[in-house]
Amino acid sequence: MNDQSALNYVSYLALDQLLTAQRPQSNIDGNFEHDEMLFIIIHQVYELWFKQLLHEIDYLIESLRAGATTQAIHTFRRILTILKTIVSQIDILETMTPLEFLSFRDFLGRSSGFQSVQFREVEFVLGHKRKNMLGHFSADVFGQERLAIRYDQPTLWDAFLTYVHESGFAIPEEQLMRDVTQAIAPSAGVQDALINAYRANTPAARIAERMVDLDEGLQEWRYRHVKMVQRTIGTKPGTGGSAGAQYLATTLQPLYPDLWAIRGRL
């Protein structure tokens, strides 16, 4: 049993580890480029938020599968607020000029945001799965095992379909039993069920709207990320050999096509 009497603010938050985890690489004669500290802290904070997003999305999936509507809506609200927060962090990063970034960019080696295992986990759990993505992470990369597990697991979209079906709106069997490792494809049958849920003004329709909010929120983050990269390095390749803004621009696609397709049919 932990000795709670010995617990204090520093030990509870592990500040001795947290505040010494920033290790700038542009160290020359004991000094490092001023803006590298901001760059490190912003990305470490992103990783903490990704961890919390995964925690909340897993809880949301459990809530939807249990039919706990109120709990699910509350969790959606928290997830959407976190997404707004990580978008706003780009404002801070954009206070760094291209020349300030270039002052330490060469010290980053092959490190790149493309290598964020946790963000790939977020993509996988939301339903944006690509098997080739697993090949970018060797077995010794921290978190790779979790990513492989996520690839084989049902997604938020699958939990949503189950929720809608259990709410009395028939989702086609092939969609309820779909291969969860595959990309989410449009389904006329799913769209029909969603339209019926909307027209009946049911809790399923409110959950569907929160799914749209989530999809839109992720696209907002992607868009701001693209523009930030373009603003900082233009059309140059990204760090670590990635395609930079050119690659990021290809990710600006909705996750849940059925939820967008029904807009013109309501």
N, C-alpha and C positions, 0 to 999 in steps of 0.2 A: 504494500500500500504506500502511495506517495505521502510524504510528510508535507501536508498543506501549510503547516506553520512556517516552513522554510521558504515558501513560495512568495515571490515578490514580482513587481512589474517587469524587471529585467529578466528574471529567470522564466516567468510565464511566457513572455514573448520571444525568448531566446535571442535577446538583443545583442549579446556578445557574438553570436554567429551571424545574425542578420546584418548588423552594421559593419562587419568586417568582411562581408562577401563581395564588396566592390573592389576589384583589382584591375585598375587601368593598365593597359599594355604599352602605352606610349611613353613609358618612363625613360627619360634621358637625363642622366646626372642627377637623379633624385627628384626630377620634376616630370609631370605629365600634362598633356594638353587639357586645358581647362574644361572643354565641352565633353570630353570623354566620360566624365563622371555622370553628367546628365544622361548621356546615351545609355550607360550601363543601368542606372537606376530606373529609367523609363521601361527598359525591357525586362528588368527583374520584376517590376510592379506588374507588367503585363502577364508574366508567368504566374504570379500570385492570383491575379484575376482569372486567368484561364483555369487554375486549380479550383477556384470557387465556382466558376461556371460549370465545370464538370460535376462538382458536388451538388449543385442545384438542379442540373438537368437530370442527373440520376434520380434525384428525389421527385422531380416532376414526372418522370416516366413511371415511377412507383405509384404516384398519385393518380395518374390517368388510368393505369391498369386496375386500380382499386375503385375507380369511379368517384374519387374524392374531388368533386368539382371545385368547391371553395378553396381547398388546399392547393389545387393545381393553379387556379387563377392567382392566388397569392404568390406562388412560386414564380409564375410567369412575370409578375410585376417586378420581382427582385431581379430576375435574369435580365429583363429589359432595361432596368436601371443600371445594372452593371455594364451592359453593352453601351449605354449612353456615356458612362464614365470612361470606358476605354476609348471611345471615339474622342472625347474631350481631351484625353491625354495627348492626342496628336497636336492639339494647339500648342502644348508645351514644347513638343519636339520640334515644331516648326519655328520656334524662336531661334533655332540653330541655322545659321546661314550655310550655303553650300561650301564655302571656304573653311568654315569652322569644322564641318564634318570631314572635309578632305584633310584637315590637319592631323587626324588620327586614323583615317580609314585604312591606310596600308598596314596598320598594326593589328587589324582584326583578323588577318590570316584568311582562313576559309570559313570562318564563322558567318552564319547568315540566319535571318529570321525564318527562312525556308526550313531550317532544321529544328524548329520548335515542335517537339513531339506532342506537347500538350495541345497546341492549336490543331494539330492533325487529329488528336483525340476528339476535340470539340467538333471538328468537321465530321468525323466518323459517327459520333453519337447522334448528331443532327440528321445524318442520312447521306452526306456527301462522301461516298466511299469510292476509292480508286485503288485497286490492288497494287498497281505499280508504285504507289506512294510508299508501301512497305519496304520496297527495295532501296529507298533512299536512307534507311536507318539500319546500320549493322547491329548485330545481336548485342554488342557491348555498349551501345548507346543507352544512356539513362532513360528509362521509360519505354524502350522499344517493345518490351514484353507486354506492357499494358496496351500499347497501340495494336499489337497483333490480336489481343483478346477483343478489343473494341471492334475490330474488323468483322469478327464472327458473331457479334451480338446484335440483337434487334435494336432498332433506333427509336428516336423520339417519334418519328413518323409512324412507325409500326404501333407504338403505344397509342398514338392519336387515332389511328384507324380502328383499333380495338375499342377505344372509348366511344367513338361514333357508332360503331356496330352495336355495342352493348346499350347504347342510348336509344336503340330502336330503329336505326336507319341502316338498312342492309348494305354492308360493304361486300363486294364480290369475294368469294372464297379464295380465288387465286391471289387476291391482294392481301388477304389476312394471312395467307400461307406463303407469301412471296419469298424469294431468296434474299435475305437481308444483307447479303454482301454486295448486292447489285445496286446500281444507281436507281433513284426514284423516277419512274416513268409515268407519264400521264395515263389516266384510266377514266374512260367515259362512265363506267359504273360507279367509281368513287365520286366523280363530279355530280352524278345524279343524286347520290345519297346526301352529299353536302348541300346541294340546292334544296332538297326537301327539309334538311335540318334548319337551314336559314329561313325558309318560308314559314316554318312552324315556330320560329323565334324561340329556339330551345337553348339550354345550356351548351349543347354541342356546337351551336353556332357561335356562342361567345368564346368557347375554347378555340374554335377555328380562327376567329379574328385575332386571338392572341398568337396563334401560330403564324399568321400573316405578319403581325407586329415583329415577331422574332425573326422571320425571314427578311423583312425589310431592314431591321436593325443590324443584322449581319452584313447585308449589302451596303448599308451606310458606312459601316466600319471598313469594309473592303474598298469602297470608293475613296474615302478619306485617306486610306493607306496608299492607294495608287497615286493620288494627287500629291501626297507628301513626298513619295519617292521621286516622282517626276520633278517636283520643285527642288529637291535636294541634289539629285544626280542626273536628271534629264533622261536621256536614252542610253546612258552607260549601262553595262552589265551590273547586276547586283553583286554584293559581297558573296564570297564562296562560290563564284562562278554561275550564280543563278541569272535568269534573263531580266531581272529587275522589274521595272514598271511594265514592260511588255508582257511578262508572265502574269503579273498581278491583274492586268486588265482583262485577261481571259477568264478570271474567276467571278466576274460581275454578272452572275446568272442566278435566278431564283432557285431556292432549294426545293420548293413544293409547288410544282407547276399546276396541279389541280386546283389549289386554292386561288391562284391567279386566273386560271381559265374560266372559272365560274362567274367572274365579275361581269362578263358580258351576257350572261344568261339569267341573271337574277331579275 
